[in-house]
Amino acid sequence: SQQGEEDPQALSIQEGENATMNCSYKTSINNLQWYRQNSGRGLVHLILIRSNEREKHSGRLRVTLDTSKKSSSLLITASRAADTASYFCATVRGQAGTALIFGKGTTLSVSS
Amino acid sequence: AAGVIQSPRHLIKEKRETATLKCYPIPRHDTVYWYQQGPGQDPQFLISFYEKMQSDKGSIPDRFSAQQFSDYHSELNMSSLELGDSALYFCASSPTRGETQYFGPGTRLLVL
């Protein structure tokens, strides 16, 4: 990956449990975004956190950003079977570029 | 709400053939991006256009070219196809450079 690693690569949990995924990146960023992808389908934008923000919430999602460690985490609380998907973090590279640089993704499996 | 439209959704080609993928961004979105996602891989940025001009370039092979037309739709032209070009090709659009990107459902290209 051009960016870094996501941890863990795969995660299996039961419905109702919380799921935490971590992402590290290599370069300075403008913002960091999390996307969900159901098997072989399109990417759905979940949340965007800017480089000057430390934490952001959206429904059952909580994202943190630590620019000193170049890392971010996505927490999904009270998970549901419908949350089963791959989750990717993506950074906007620098100030001049607009491309998303994706991490390798975490495959989340939520069983009922 | 209108989403990004991609056509065709599926495409099968032989080696050394050409392919053209089309993308229709969300109305009033001025930036279009193309990404390639190989099996089990994270999406890789290919190229982007802002107001019909190329704005950023990633790992796009010389065999590929793209353009954005006056109605903002974009086409990705792929020539001399290779087996390794088999992948999901996503188009995304955004209303402002560097902000959230909205992805289409993708075109699944299979090169035989």
Interface residues (C-beta under 8 A of the other chain):
Chain A: S1 Q2 N30 N31 Q33 Y35 G40 R41 G42 L43 V44 H45 L48 F88 V92 G97 T98 A99 L100 I101 F102 G103 K104 G105
Chain B: T31 Y33 Y35 Q41 D42 P43 Q44 F45 S48 Y50 S55 D56 G58 L88 F90 A92 S94 R97 G98 E99 T100 Q101 Y102 F103 G104 P105 G106 R108
